[in-house]
Amino acid sequence: MVIRLFIFFVMSVFVWHFLGWKQGMAVPDDIYPFYITAFGFYVHSLYATFFMDDVRRDFWMMIVHHLLTLALIGFSLSIRYHNIGVMVVFLHDLNDVLLDGSKCLLYMKKRGGKEYPIWEHAATAGFISFVIVWFTMRLYWFLYKVLYAAGYHSIEIMQECPLYVFFNTMLWLLFFINVYWFFFILKTCYRIVSGKNLKDVRENEKTEDQQETKKDD
């Protein structure tokens, strides 16, 4: 699947040319378990957002995102647009690793009543990497590779593209959700440039107080 991703990323038109495309075609053995795993992950993420995570300012947007992602995964697999789906997952998941890693580093700043500034510096470096990757992959490359392949190449290459409008509408909604979240990212960048501490600007004040209390305990 790594070779497949490389081909799709370099030449996005190959999401339609590679091994051809037809309705009911077999899903490759390396893609099917990947899809099922991704679907299970977002089912868990939806449950965690409702019942486990703190309620943030973007709570409902997160719910919409998870539902939209599950719909995209299920639809692209059933209609055999899995090559596009693999690209979408690839361009999104690295950001989650960088974000969660930066949060873990930030949580290590204060332990046992003492503060360790080096961990905040490390978290800031991780967050900067996260911002660069978010803009590059979720905005620029997603627009240039995925939306262009799904919106233009599909019509150019195939005489019939089932549910073209529905599929592309979902992809554009995902793109605009990424733009919405980039607004929060820029607010965090402004905090850093202004000399303030790194924090998740989506947190409500009540949530922040609760987290600080847990850290002190």
C-alpha positions, -999 to +999 in steps of 0.1 A: +000+000+000+030+023+005+038+021-032+002+027-041+001+058-019+033+071-034+019+067-070-014+084-060+004+113-043+029+120-071+002+115-099-033+119-084-048+110-118-038+074-111-065+070-085-086+063-115-060+048-139-043+024-114-057-011-121-087+006-137-120+014-120-154-002-123-184-007-101-182-038-080-144-042-085-125-062-058-110-041-030-073-049-028-062-071+002-040-044+016-067-017+015-097-036+030-082-042+065-069-006+065-104+007+058-120-015+085-094-003+110-100+033+101-138+029+104-134+013+138-111+041+150-137+068+141-165+048+157-144+049+189-136+086+184-173+094+181-180+075+213-151+091+231-162+126+220-196+121+235-188+102+267-150+105+275-135+138+263-139+172+278-165+194+261-147+220+240-158+249+219-158+228+188-177+199+203-205+198+177-181+204+149-161+174+161-193+153+160-200+164+125-165+156+115-166+121+129-200+113+113-188+128+080-156+107+081-176+075+088-199+083+059-169+089+036-152+057+046-183+036+042-194+052+010-160+052-007-156+015+001-190+005-011-188+025-044-152+014-048-137+049-045-112+034-021-081+049-039-094+084-031-102+072+005-067+060+011-054+094+000-078+112+024-067+091+054-030+095+045-033+133+044-052+135+077-037+110+101-002+124+105-016+156+120-033+136+148+000+120+158+017+154+160-011+170+179-014+142+205+023+140+208+026+177+215-002+175+241+017+147+259+048+168+260+029+197+274+013+176+301+048+166+312+057+202+319+042+201+355+048+171+376+050+166+414+044+203+420+074+213+399+076+228+364+099+217+337+101+244+310+120+221+286+089+201+280+069+232+270+096+241+245+095+206+231+057+208+229+059+242+211+083+227+186+059+198+181+030+222+177+049+242+150+055+210+131+018+203+135+008+236+120+031+232+090+019+197+083-018+207+088-016+235+063+005+215+038-015+182+039-050+190+051-054+223+031-029+225+002-024+189-007-060+179+000-072+206-023-046+200-050-045+162-049-078+148-035-104+174-045-088+179-080-087+141-086-123+136-073-138+167-090-119+170-123-100+138-131-131+117-125-151+135-151-122+138-175-114+101-174-146+082-167-178+086-188-199+077-157-190+087-122-216+073-098-229+098-071-204+124-083-221+154-066-227+136-033-192+123-030-175+156-039-199+175-015-187+154+014-151+159+005-156+197+003-174+197+036-144+179+051-121+205+036-141+234+051-141+217+085-103+217+082-104+254+074-126+260+104-101+243+127-072+261+111-087+293+126-082+278+161-046+268+151-039+304+141-052+317+174-028+294+192+000+306+170-009+341+179-006+332+216+028+318+211+040+348+192+026+371+219+047+353+245+019+335+262+019+299+272+010+272+248-026+259+254-055+245+234-077+275+227-107+253+222-108+247+259-136+263+279-126+282+311-144+256+332-125+228+315-092+245+320-098+250+357-107+213+361-075+203+342-054+225+364-070+210+395-062+175+383-026+185+376-021+200+410-035+168+426 
